[in-house]
Amino acid sequence: MPSGNVIRGTRIGSAPQRPAERFQPVPCRTVTYWCRNDHRTEIRIAAAAPAPELWDCPRCGLPAGQDAQNPPGRVRAEPYKTHLAYVKERRTEEEGAAILAEALAALHRRRRR
């Protein structure tokens, strides 16, 4: 015997159907990319949007370009940098020493209290 609170014809997560006259699909175009391994990738983008110059190949991960005769080469991976290396790019030795002295002075003031 079914209970009285069942909603028939729907499921959890379903949304109401939108009538077709409420929206207009965006005009699209297909852009083709090739990687060094001769993998062809086609993506659909909006007609008004500019196509990206490079696209990652979904099969091998290499960068792919729109020119089939001259696909882009492998991107050189930048070596791993530590946090200290990034800080040293932004600060000179003198600035680093001044910041360290300021931080140590603040630490000593807190400990004296």
CORGI-V481982 format. One record per helix or strand. SS is the DSSP state (h for helix, s for strand). FROM is the first residue (numbers start at 1). LEN is the number of residues. Records with the same first field share a line. If there is no record, write none. Layout:
SS=FROM-LEN + FROM-LEN
//
This chain:
h=20-3 + 83-8 + 93-20
s=28-7 + 40-7 + 55-2 + 63-3
//
